[in-house]
Amino acid sequence: MRALLPRERWTPSQWAENCRVLSDEETSEPGPYSFERTPYWRFVLDLAVDPIIEEIVCLKGAQIGWSEVCRNLFGFWVDLDPGPLMILMPDQKSAEDFKVERIDPMVKNTEAVRRHLTIRASDDTKHRIRFDTMTAYFVWAGSKSGTKSRPIRRLICEEPDEYPPFSSTGGDPLSKAEKRLTTYRDKGRAKILLGGTPTNRSGNISKRWDLCSVRFHLWLPCPHCNGYQLLQWKQVKWPAAEQGEDRAKHAERVKSVGLAYYECEHCKGRIDDHHKPRMLRRGIWATEDQAVTKDGRTVGPRQSARRVGVKISGLYSPWVLFGQLASEWIEAQGDQNALCDFINQRLAEPFEEQRAKTEPTLIQQKAKGAPAPMLVPKWARALIATADTQGNDEKDGYFYYVVRAWGYDYRSQLVDFGVCSSKAELKQRCLDRPIPMEGGGNVAPQILLIDSGGPRWQEVYQFSQSDPRIHPAKGDGERHDWMVTEKPQKQHGIVLWKIDTNQSKDLLHRLIHDPDRTKWLPHNQVNEDYCRQMCAESKVFNPQKNREEWVEVVKNNNHFWDCEHQQCAAAWRIGCGAPEPVPLPGNAQPQTDNSNPLTSYQGRW
């Protein structure tokens, strides 16, 4: 009668606790599987049975236990929720080793999985196990046929940053493997798991993480004040080197004596390694839009999405001590490869060698001595407005804008900035609003350069047709001889300004950091949001392309930065880089146009 009863419907974490058995060859703590050491994986395991979620991206540090998540899901699927499975590894050896060293012992020692093996020897090969419920394939990213011609329901990708950019038959291995899910995706039953340590922002795992609309982080409570927080590297503390102590001795002393600890960001209390197990048991996963209160409540919007991310660094690992991390950090100083390895493997962060960066404090310091807004300085020779287009259509769209006065030799001063909800409001604020000049009179910008690179490009083109002062612009990340190239769009009757964003952003960064602190000025009422957005991108070295490029440090929060680098492109286009004319001796005066350069724009002024 027991055999005729339906199986109990466990979640993956319940199945692991009730069915999974570990052996001596798998762990130093054999016996029934337990979440005692890694309670944080319960949540991630059970995400895999959420019917809404199709893809889970795990950004992880080393020695954190991700392989156990994959093995537990493997066993759960074989026993309770079968469907064709593919495990994609970076190379053939890692695929074969994963099966032999990780999967085979789990199948042999876990009765709930072992009973689904067939009696045919041909069903268990180096690259495949055929159970009586489903088939599991072990393939690698460079194989010719491993990722082809097999419809699968689930895909596990291990260390996707190590995949080659192209398989032996051409094409991205990850994309080719995902196409095998098409049959089950139509039925809403497909699942993808990507887990690995990041390398740089252009790696597979980092790019997938950036695409996740919902991203979870683990909050832990302080053992002293109960304040929940995310573990961050800057809170790990250790004593400085003693006089005459070299780096190696300092690292060894910090590691052996156990001087390193974690400082609570709330009460500044000392958190030692022995506190971590209890903290992990009380850990709570929350999205980036949420926070956790002292009583363990999650506050903030609860969101759902088809693609979710989870991030957990080596700071959370129960097997890695704070002293060991501090020691590795000390030893890595001055060694670029060791530092890269620490940031990737321990902190679960992409490594970027920053070549140029701006801090918000610099913008704030410049603002303290800057003039008031809505006043054009007497030295100005041009007034330019730029706008960054946001939203998918006119109904939900809006515009960030900046108005800046320019003089000779790229001298400039911020006049106004803000956000507009419509084109009519944008035109009124940027072109049709008189702005007082220092010394008397009023003036309005001669140019409005507006971003046309998104889904609203047709709307921007029509807007440009309505007024000759409005010019559509589009950024181009490729290298060009000129910062701005004008491309006539004959079918639309407008001229598109194509901007080499590398040059315009380089110019903006150079002006902000010019030794003459008045060369590039904000006004004295800029807010924190403007200052943060002006620091949202940094210049890093991309080893894959062997060149420096600008990347977003904070995603989707660089709109004023985009407006300001467009300002630099427009200033270059109309010749603001020219040096200020030197007065001629005596009564002789240079021949100049009597028209006011602030009210008449004809090409370069």
C-alpha positions as CSV (number, residue, x, y, z in Angstrom):
1,M,0.0,0.0,0.0
2,R,2.9,2.4,0.7
3,A,4.2,1.7,-2.8
4,L,0.8,2.7,-4.3
5,L,0.7,6.0,-2.4
6,P,1.8,9.1,-4.4
7,R,5.2,10.5,-3.7
8,E,5.4,13.4,-1.3
9,R,6.0,16.6,-3.2
10,W,9.1,18.1,-1.6
11,T,10.8,21.3,-2.6
12,P,14.5,20.8,-3.7
13,S,15.8,21.8,-0.3
14,Q,13.4,19.3,1.5
15,W,14.4,16.6,-1.0
16,A,18.1,17.2,-0.2
17,E,17.6,16.9,3.6
18,N,15.4,13.8,3.3
19,C,17.2,11.9,0.5
20,R,20.7,13.1,-0.1
21,V,23.6,11.1,1.5
22,L,27.2,12.2,1.5
23,S,30.1,9.8,1.4
24,D,33.8,10.1,2.5
25,E,34.9,10.7,-1.1
26,E,32.6,13.7,-1.4
27,T,33.1,15.5,2.0
28,S,35.0,15.4,5.3
29,E,31.6,15.3,7.0
30,P,29.8,12.2,5.6
31,G,26.3,11.3,6.4
32,P,22.8,12.8,5.6
33,Y,22.9,16.1,3.8
34,S,22.4,19.2,6.0
35,F,22.1,22.9,5.5
36,E,23.8,23.6,8.9
37,R,26.9,25.0,7.2
38,T,25.3,26.7,4.2
39,P,21.7,27.6,5.1
40,Y,21.8,30.4,2.5
41,W,21.4,27.8,-0.3
42,R,17.9,26.8,0.8
43,F,16.4,29.9,-0.8
44,V,18.3,29.5,-4.1
45,L,17.4,25.8,-4.4
46,D,13.7,26.5,-4.0
47,L,13.9,29.3,-6.6
48,A,14.4,26.6,-9.2
49,V,10.8,25.4,-8.8
50,D,9.3,28.8,-9.0
51,P,7.0,28.6,-12.1
52,I,7.6,32.2,-13.1
53,I,11.4,32.0,-13.1
54,E,13.2,30.7,-16.2
55,E,16.8,31.7,-15.5
56,I,18.8,32.0,-12.3
57,V,22.2,33.7,-12.5
58,C,24.5,33.2,-9.5
59,L,27.5,35.5,-9.0
60,K,29.6,33.7,-6.4
61,G,32.9,33.6,-4.7
62,A,35.1,30.6,-4.3
63,Q,34.5,27.9,-1.7
64,I,30.9,28.9,-1.2
65,G,29.1,25.6,-2.0
66,W,27.5,26.2,-5.5
67,S,28.4,22.7,-6.7
68,E,26.2,21.2,-4.0
69,V,23.3,23.3,-5.3
70,C,23.8,21.8,-8.8
71,R,24.1,18.3,-7.4
72,N,21.0,18.6,-5.2
73,L,19.0,19.9,-8.1
74,F,20.3,17.1,-10.3
75,G,19.1,14.5,-7.8
76,F,15.7,16.3,-7.2
77,W,15.0,16.4,-11.0
78,V,15.9,12.8,-11.5
79,D,13.7,11.6,-8.6
80,L,10.7,13.9,-8.6
81,D,10.6,16.2,-11.6
82,P,12.3,14.6,-14.6
83,G,13.2,16.2,-17.9
84,P,16.2,16.2,-20.2
85,L,19.2,17.9,-18.6
86,M,22.4,19.3,-20.1
87,I,25.4,20.4,-17.9
88,L,27.7,22.7,-19.9
89,M,31.3,22.9,-18.8
90,P,34.2,25.0,-20.2
91,D,36.2,22.1,-21.7
92,Q,36.0,18.3,-22.2
93,K,38.2,17.5,-19.2
94,S,36.1,19.5,-16.8
95,A,32.9,17.9,-18.1
96,E,34.3,14.4,-17.7
97,D,35.7,15.2,-14.2
98,F,32.4,16.8,-13.1
99,K,30.6,13.6,-13.9
100,V,33.2,11.2,-12.4
101,E,34.1,13.3,-9.3
102,R,30.8,15.0,-8.5
103,I,27.8,13.3,-10.0
104,D,28.8,9.6,-9.9
105,P,29.4,9.5,-6.1
106,M,26.2,11.4,-5.5
107,V,24.2,8.8,-7.6
108,K,26.0,5.9,-6.0
109,N,25.4,7.0,-2.4
110,T,21.9,8.5,-2.7
111,E,19.3,5.7,-2.9
112,A,16.6,8.1,-4.2
113,V,18.7,8.6,-7.4
114,R,20.4,5.2,-7.6
115,R,17.2,3.4,-8.0
116,H,16.5,5.2,-11.3
117,L,19.6,3.8,-12.9
118,T,18.9,1.2,-15.7
119,I,20.6,-2.2,-16.0
120,R,22.1,-1.4,-19.4
121,A,25.8,-0.5,-19.3
122,S,25.5,1.6,-22.4
123,D,23.2,4.0,-20.5
124,D,26.1,5.2,-18.4
125,T,29.0,6.7,-20.4
126,K,31.6,9.5,-19.9
127,H,29.2,12.1,-21.3
128,R,25.7,10.8,-20.6
129,I,23.6,9.0,-17.9
130,R,20.3,7.6,-19.0
131,F,18.0,7.1,-16.1
132,D,14.5,5.5,-16.2
133,T,13.1,8.9,-15.8
134,M,15.3,11.2,-17.8
135,T,18.7,11.7,-19.5
136,A,21.5,13.9,-18.4
137,Y,24.2,15.1,-20.8
138,F,27.7,16.3,-19.8
139,V,29.0,18.5,-22.6
140,W,31.6,21.2,-23.0
141,A,31.5,24.6,-24.7
142,G,34.0,23.8,-27.5
143,S,32.4,20.5,-28.6
144,K,31.1,20.1,-32.2
145,S,27.9,18.2,-31.4
146,G,27.5,18.4,-27.7
147,T,25.2,21.5,-27.8
148,K,23.4,20.5,-31.0
149,S,20.4,18.4,-31.9
150,R,19.2,17.6,-28.4
151,P,16.0,19.1,-27.0
152,I,16.5,19.7,-23.3
153,R,14.3,21.0,-20.5
154,R,17.0,22.3,-18.2
155,L,20.5,23.7,-18.7
156,I,23.2,24.1,-16.0
157,C,26.2,26.3,-17.0
158,E,29.3,26.1,-14.8
159,E,31.8,28.9,-14.9
160,P,30.5,30.5,-18.2
161,D,33.2,33.1,-18.2
162,E,35.7,30.4,-19.1
163,Y,33.7,29.4,-22.2
164,P,35.5,30.1,-25.5
165,P,33.9,33.0,-27.5
166,F,33.2,30.6,-30.4
167,S,32.6,26.9,-30.5
168,S,34.4,24.6,-33.1
169,T,31.4,24.9,-35.4
170,G,31.0,28.7,-34.9
171,G,28.7,30.8,-32.8
172,D,28.6,31.5,-29.1
173,P,28.5,28.2,-27.1
174,L,26.1,29.6,-24.5
175,S,23.6,30.9,-27.1
176,K,23.8,27.6,-29.0
177,A,23.1,25.6,-25.8
178,E,20.1,27.9,-24.9
179,K,18.5,27.1,-28.3
180,R,18.1,23.5,-27.2
181,L,15.5,24.7,-24.7
182,T,13.1,26.0,-27.3
183,T,10.6,23.1,-27.1
184,Y,10.2,23.3,-23.4
185,R,10.3,27.1,-23.3
186,D,7.1,27.2,-25.4
187,K,5.4,25.3,-22.6
188,G,6.9,27.5,-19.8
189,R,8.8,24.6,-18.2
190,A,12.4,25.4,-19.2
191,K,15.1,26.3,-16.6
192,I,18.6,27.8,-17.0
193,L,21.1,28.0,-14.1
194,L,24.3,29.9,-14.6
195,G,26.8,30.0,-11.8
196,G,30.4,31.2,-11.7
197,T,32.9,33.7,-10.5
198,P,33.1,36.8,-12.6
199,T,36.2,37.9,-14.5
200,N,35.4,41.3,-16.0
201,R,32.3,43.2,-17.0
202,S,32.4,41.8,-20.6
203,G,32.3,38.2,-19.3
204,N,29.2,36.0,-19.7
205,I,28.3,35.8,-16.0
206,S,28.6,39.6,-15.5
207,K,26.6,40.4,-18.7
208,R,23.8,38.0,-17.6
209,W,23.8,39.5,-14.1
210,D,23.3,42.9,-15.6
211,L,20.3,41.6,-17.5
212,C,18.6,40.4,-14.3
213,S,15.7,42.7,-13.4
214,V,15.5,41.2,-9.9
215,R,18.8,40.6,-8.0
216,F,19.0,39.1,-4.5
217,H,21.7,39.8,-1.9
218,L,22.1,38.1,1.5
219,W,21.6,40.2,4.6
220,L,23.1,39.0,7.9
221,P,22.3,40.4,11.5
222,C,25.0,41.8,13.8
223,P,25.4,39.5,16.9
224,H,25.6,42.7,19.0
225,C,22.9,45.1,17.8
226,N,20.9,42.8,15.5
227,G,21.2,45.3,12.7
228,Y,21.0,43.6,9.3
229,Q,23.5,44.4,6.7
230,L,25.2,43.2,3.5
231,L,28.8,42.0,4.1
232,Q,31.2,44.3,2.4
233,W,35.0,44.1,2.1
234,K,35.6,47.7,3.4
235,Q,34.2,46.5,6.8
236,V,36.9,43.9,7.3
237,K,39.5,45.4,9.6
238,W,43.0,44.4,10.7
239,P,46.0,46.2,12.4
240,A,48.5,48.0,10.2
241,A,52.1,46.7,9.7
242,E,54.5,47.3,12.5
243,Q,57.6,49.4,12.0
244,G,60.1,47.5,9.8
245,E,57.7,44.6,9.1
246,D,57.6,43.6,5.4
247,R,54.4,42.6,3.6
248,A,54.9,38.9,3.8
249,K,55.4,39.0,7.6
250,H,52.5,41.3,8.0
251,A,50.2,39.0,6.1
252,E,51.4,35.9,8.0
253,R,50.9,37.7,11.4
254,V,47.3,38.8,10.5
255,K,46.5,35.3,9.3
256,S,48.0,33.2,12.1
257,V,47.1,35.3,15.1
258,G,43.5,36.0,13.9
259,L,43.7,39.7,14.2
260,A,41.2,40.4,11.4
261,Y,37.6,40.9,12.2
262,Y,34.4,42.4,10.6
263,E,33.2,45.7,11.9
264,C,29.4,46.2,12.1
265,E,28.3,49.2,10.0
266,H,25.6,50.0,12.6
267,C,27.2,49.7,16.1
268,K,30.9,49.4,15.0
269,G,30.9,46.2,17.1
270,R,33.6,43.5,16.5
271,I,32.3,40.4,14.6
272,D,34.6,37.5,14.7
273,D,34.7,34.2,12.7
274,H,32.9,32.3,15.5
275,H,29.9,34.6,15.1
276,K,29.4,33.8,11.4
277,P,27.5,30.4,11.7
278,R,24.7,31.8,13.8
279,M,24.5,34.9,11.6
280,L,24.2,32.7,8.5
281,R,21.3,30.7,10.0
282,R,19.4,34.0,10.5
283,G,20.3,35.4,7.0
284,I,17.6,36.8,4.8
285,W,17.7,37.3,1.0
286,A,16.3,40.6,-0.2
287,T,16.3,42.3,-3.6
288,E,18.2,45.5,-4.4
289,D,15.0,47.5,-3.9
290,Q,14.4,46.1,-0.4
291,A,16.0,46.3,3.0
292,V,15.8,44.2,6.2
293,T,14.9,45.7,9.5
294,K,16.3,44.7,13.0
295,D,13.3,42.5,13.7
296,G,13.9,40.5,10.5
297,R,11.2,42.1,8.3
298,T,11.8,42.7,4.6
299,V,10.6,46.1,3.6
300,G,10.3,47.4,0.0
301,P,8.5,46.2,-3.2
302,R,8.3,42.5,-3.8
303,Q,9.0,41.8,-7.5
304,S,8.9,38.8,-9.7
305,A,10.7,38.2,-13.0
306,R,11.7,35.5,-15.4
307,R,15.4,36.2,-15.0
308,V,16.7,36.6,-11.4
309,G,20.2,36.9,-10.0
310,V,21.7,35.9,-6.6
311,K,25.1,37.2,-5.4
312,I,27.1,35.8,-2.6
313,S,30.8,36.5,-2.0
314,G,33.5,34.7,-0.1
315,L,32.9,36.9,2.9
316,Y,29.9,34.6,3.6
317,S,31.7,31.3,3.3
318,P,31.8,29.3,6.5
319,W,35.1,27.8,5.5
320,V,37.0,31.1,4.9
321,L,38.2,33.1,7.9
322,F,38.5,36.9,7.9
323,G,42.2,36.6,8.7
324,Q,42.7,34.5,5.6
325,L,41.0,37.0,3.4
326,A,43.0,39.9,5.0
327,S,46.2,38.0,4.5
328,E,45.5,37.3,0.8
329,W,44.6,41.0,0.3
330,I,47.9,42.2,1.9
331,E,49.9,39.8,-0.3
332,A,48.1,40.8,-3.4
333,Q,49.1,44.5,-3.1
334,G,51.4,45.3,-6.0
335,D,50.7,42.1,-7.8
336,Q,48.1,42.7,-10.5
337,N,47.3,39.1,-11.2
338,A,46.9,38.2,-7.5
339,L,44.7,41.3,-7.0
340,C,42.5,40.3,-9.9
341,D,42.2,36.7,-8.5
342,F,41.2,38.1,-5.1
343,I,38.5,40.4,-6.5
344,N,37.1,37.7,-8.7
345,Q,37.4,34.6,-6.5
346,R,36.8,36.1,-3.0
347,L,34.7,39.2,-3.6
348,A,32.7,37.9,-6.6
349,E,33.3,41.2,-8.4
350,P,34.4,41.7,-12.0
351,F,38.0,43.0,-12.1
352,E,38.6,46.3,-13.8
353,E,41.8,48.2,-14.0
354,Q,40.4,51.7,-13.7
355,R,42.3,54.3,-15.7
356,A,40.0,57.3,-15.1
357,K,37.3,57.9,-12.5
358,T,35.6,60.9,-10.8
359,E,34.4,61.0,-7.2
360,P,31.2,62.8,-6.2
361,T,33.1,64.8,-3.7
362,L,35.0,66.6,-6.5
363,I,31.8,67.8,-8.1
364,Q,30.5,68.9,-4.7
365,Q,33.7,70.8,-4.0
366,K,33.5,72.6,-7.3
367,A,29.9,73.5,-6.6
368,K,30.8,75.3,-3.4
369,G,32.7,78.1,-5.2
370,A,30.5,78.1,-8.3
371,P,28.1,80.9,-9.4
372,A,24.4,80.7,-9.0
373,P,22.2,78.9,-11.6
374,M,20.3,80.6,-14.4
375,L,22.9,83.3,-15.0
376,V,25.1,83.4,-18.2
377,P,28.6,84.7,-17.4
378,K,29.9,87.7,-19.3
379,W,32.8,85.6,-20.8
380,A,30.4,83.2,-22.5
381,R,30.5,82.9,-26.3
382,A,28.0,80.1,-26.8
383,L,25.0,78.7,-24.9
384,I,24.3,75.0,-25.6
385,A,21.5,72.7,-24.4
386,T,21.7,68.9,-24.6
387,A,19.1,66.2,-23.7
388,D,19.2,62.5,-23.0
389,T,16.0,60.6,-24.2
390,Q,14.5,58.0,-21.8
391,G,11.5,55.6,-22.1
392,N,10.1,53.4,-24.8
393,D,7.5,55.8,-26.2
394,E,6.0,59.2,-25.9
395,K,3.5,58.2,-23.2
396,D,6.0,57.0,-20.6
397,G,9.0,58.9,-21.9
398,Y,10.9,61.8,-20.4
399,F,14.1,63.8,-21.0
400,Y,17.1,64.8,-18.9
401,Y,18.6,68.1,-20.0
402,V,21.6,70.3,-19.3
403,V,22.2,73.9,-20.4
404,R,25.8,75.1,-20.2
405,A,27.6,78.3,-21.2
406,W,30.9,78.0,-23.1
407,G,33.8,80.3,-23.7
408,Y,37.2,80.1,-25.3
409,D,39.5,77.2,-24.6
410,Y,36.6,74.9,-23.5
411,R,35.9,77.0,-20.5
412,S,32.3,76.3,-19.3
413,Q,29.8,76.8,-16.6
414,L,26.5,75.0,-15.8
415,V,23.5,77.2,-16.2
416,D,20.6,74.8,-15.6
417,F,19.7,71.0,-15.5
418,G,16.6,69.0,-14.8
419,V,14.1,66.5,-16.2
420,C,11.2,67.2,-18.6
421,S,8.2,65.0,-19.2
422,S,7.4,66.1,-22.7
423,K,9.0,67.6,-25.9
424,A,7.0,70.8,-25.5
425,E,8.4,71.3,-21.9
426,L,11.9,70.4,-23.2
427,K,11.7,73.0,-25.9
428,Q,10.4,75.7,-23.6
429,R,13.2,75.1,-21.0
430,C,16.0,74.7,-23.4
431,L,15.2,77.0,-26.4
432,D,12.3,79.4,-25.7
433,R,13.2,80.5,-22.2
434,P,15.3,83.8,-21.9
435,I,18.2,83.5,-19.4
436,P,19.7,86.6,-17.8
437,M,23.2,87.5,-18.7
438,E,25.8,88.9,-16.3
439,G,25.9,92.6,-17.0
440,G,22.4,92.8,-18.5
441,G,20.3,91.4,-21.2
442,N,18.8,88.0,-21.9
443,V,19.8,85.1,-24.1
444,A,18.6,81.6,-25.1
445,P,20.6,78.6,-26.2
446,Q,21.3,78.4,-30.0
447,I,21.5,74.6,-30.1
448,L,19.6,71.7,-28.6
449,L,21.4,68.4,-29.1
450,I,19.1,65.5,-28.3
451,D,19.9,61.8,-28.0
452,S,18.2,59.7,-30.8
453,G,19.9,56.3,-30.0
454,G,16.9,54.6,-28.4
455,P,13.5,53.3,-29.4
456,R,12.2,56.8,-29.7
457,W,14.4,57.8,-32.6
458,Q,11.6,58.5,-35.0
459,E,9.9,60.8,-32.5
460,V,13.3,62.6,-32.0
461,Y,13.7,62.9,-35.8
462,Q,10.2,64.5,-36.1
463,F,11.0,66.8,-33.2
464,S,14.2,67.9,-35.0
465,Q,12.2,68.7,-38.2
466,S,10.1,71.2,-36.3
467,D,13.0,73.6,-35.5
468,P,16.4,74.1,-37.2
469,R,18.0,74.7,-33.7
470,I,17.3,71.0,-32.7
471,H,19.9,68.4,-33.8
472,P,19.5,64.7,-33.3
473,A,22.6,62.9,-32.0
474,K,23.7,59.3,-31.6
475,G,26.7,57.9,-29.7
476,D,29.2,55.6,-31.4
477,G,31.7,53.6,-29.3
478,E,34.0,52.9,-32.2
479,R,37.1,55.0,-32.8
480,H,36.8,57.8,-35.4
481,D,39.1,60.6,-36.6
482,W,36.6,63.3,-35.6
483,M,34.6,63.7,-32.4
484,V,31.5,64.6,-34.4
485,T,30.5,63.4,-37.9
486,E,27.5,64.9,-39.6
487,K,25.4,62.3,-41.4
488,P,22.5,63.6,-43.6
489,Q,19.3,61.6,-43.3
490,K,17.8,62.5,-46.6
491,Q,14.6,60.6,-46.2
492,H,13.9,62.4,-42.9
493,G,15.2,65.8,-43.9
494,I,17.6,66.1,-41.0
495,V,21.3,65.9,-40.2
496,L,22.3,63.3,-37.6
497,W,25.4,64.1,-35.4
498,K,27.3,60.9,-34.8
499,I,29.5,61.3,-31.7
500,D,32.6,59.3,-30.9
501,T,31.7,58.8,-27.2
502,N,35.3,57.8,-26.3
503,Q,36.6,61.2,-27.4
504,S,33.7,63.2,-25.9
505,K,33.9,61.4,-22.6
506,D,37.7,61.8,-22.5
507,L,37.3,65.5,-23.1
508,L,34.7,65.8,-20.3
509,H,36.9,63.9,-17.8
510,R,39.9,66.0,-18.8
511,L,38.0,69.3,-18.2
512,I,36.6,68.1,-14.9
513,H,40.1,67.3,-13.6
514,D,41.8,70.3,-15.2
515,P,44.3,71.9,-12.8
516,D,42.4,75.1,-13.3
517,R,39.4,74.3,-11.1
518,T,37.3,77.0,-12.8
519,K,37.7,75.5,-16.2
520,W,34.6,73.3,-15.9
521,L,32.1,74.4,-13.3
522,P,28.7,73.2,-12.1
523,H,26.5,75.8,-10.4
524,N,26.2,76.2,-6.6
525,Q,22.8,74.4,-6.3
526,V,23.5,71.0,-7.9
527,N,22.0,68.2,-6.0
528,E,23.4,64.8,-4.9
529,D,21.7,63.0,-7.9
530,Y,23.6,65.2,-10.4
531,C,26.9,64.6,-8.5
532,R,26.3,60.8,-8.5
533,Q,25.4,60.6,-12.1
534,M,28.5,62.6,-13.1
535,C,30.5,59.7,-11.5
536,A,28.4,56.9,-13.0
537,E,31.1,55.9,-15.6
538,S,34.8,55.1,-15.3
539,K,37.4,54.3,-17.9
540,V,38.9,50.8,-17.6
541,F,41.3,48.7,-19.6
542,N,39.6,45.9,-21.6
543,P,42.2,43.2,-22.1
544,Q,40.0,41.3,-24.6
545,K,40.0,44.3,-26.9
546,N,43.4,45.6,-25.8
547,R,42.1,49.1,-25.3
548,E,40.6,51.5,-22.8
549,E,36.9,52.1,-22.8
550,W,34.2,53.9,-20.7
551,V,31.9,51.6,-18.8
552,E,29.0,52.2,-16.4
553,V,29.8,51.8,-12.7
554,V,26.2,52.3,-11.8
555,K,23.7,50.9,-14.3
556,N,21.0,53.2,-15.7
557,N,22.0,56.3,-13.7
558,N,24.3,58.2,-16.0
559,H,21.8,60.5,-17.7
560,F,23.4,63.8,-16.7
561,W,26.8,62.4,-17.6
562,D,25.5,61.6,-21.1
563,C,24.1,65.2,-21.4
564,E,27.5,66.6,-20.3
565,H,29.6,64.6,-22.7
566,Q,27.2,65.6,-25.5
567,Q,27.9,69.2,-24.4
568,C,31.6,68.6,-25.0
569,A,30.8,67.2,-28.5
570,A,28.7,70.2,-29.4
571,A,31.4,72.5,-28.0
572,W,34.0,70.8,-30.1
573,R,31.8,71.0,-33.2
574,I,31.3,74.8,-33.0
575,G,34.9,75.5,-32.1
576,C,34.9,76.3,-28.4
577,G,38.4,74.8,-28.1
578,A,39.9,77.8,-29.8
579,P,42.2,79.9,-27.6
580,E,41.1,83.4,-26.6
581,P,42.2,86.1,-29.0
582,V,45.1,88.2,-27.8
583,P,44.4,92.0,-28.0
584,L,46.5,93.8,-30.7
585,P,48.9,96.6,-29.6
586,G,47.8,100.2,-29.8
587,N,44.4,101.0,-31.2
588,A,44.3,98.2,-33.8
589,Q,41.4,95.8,-33.4
590,P,40.9,92.4,-35.1
591,Q,38.2,92.2,-37.7
592,T,35.2,90.5,-36.0
593,D,31.6,89.8,-36.8
594,N,29.5,92.5,-35.0
595,S,26.7,90.0,-34.4
596,N,26.3,88.6,-30.8
597,P,27.7,85.0,-30.8
598,L,25.2,84.1,-28.1
599,T,22.2,85.0,-30.4
600,S,23.4,83.9,-33.8
601,Y,24.8,80.4,-34.6
602,Q,26.0,79.7,-38.1
603,G,28.2,76.6,-38.0
604,R,31.4,77.3,-36.0
605,W,31.3,80.6,-34.1
